[in-house]
């Protein structure tokens, strides 16, 4: 059967950013920033001294989340991100620190401004969803 010539191929953010090399670069830069920025000490201390395990898990997760290979699911099952983060007290400050690292990492690794803005918005929604600590408004 011939493909329908009216059907455009579906591209994913994973394809748009350049796949595995860019996902790895994004994750590497994200954790470098977490390690280096004094403003992100609050979230850095929630992680192990060696960030390589966290970096690998984020890479595996983002590969699938961006529409690429479902590496995290294949290795660990469904991500259940919020549940996996419940042992950590995550409020507005932690969300904002995480987003500080991700925003800068996106700016440094994703050249396409429209794609970068879409990814930023998706990350912001995800980071907000991870909050699990009641706070005063």
Secondary structure as GFF3:
##gff-version 3
##sequence-region A 1 137
A	DSSP	alpha_helix	13	17	.	.	.	ID=ss1
A	DSSP	alpha_helix	20	36	.	.	.	ID=ss2
A	DSSP	three_ten_helix	38	40	.	.	.	ID=ss3
A	DSSP	alpha_helix	41	44	.	.	.	ID=ss4
A	DSSP	alpha_helix	52	65	.	.	.	ID=ss5
A	DSSP	alpha_helix	71	76	.	.	.	ID=ss6
A	DSSP	alpha_helix	81	85	.	.	.	ID=ss7
A	DSSP	alpha_helix	92	109	.	.	.	ID=ss8
A	DSSP	alpha_helix	113	129	.	.	.	ID=ss9
###
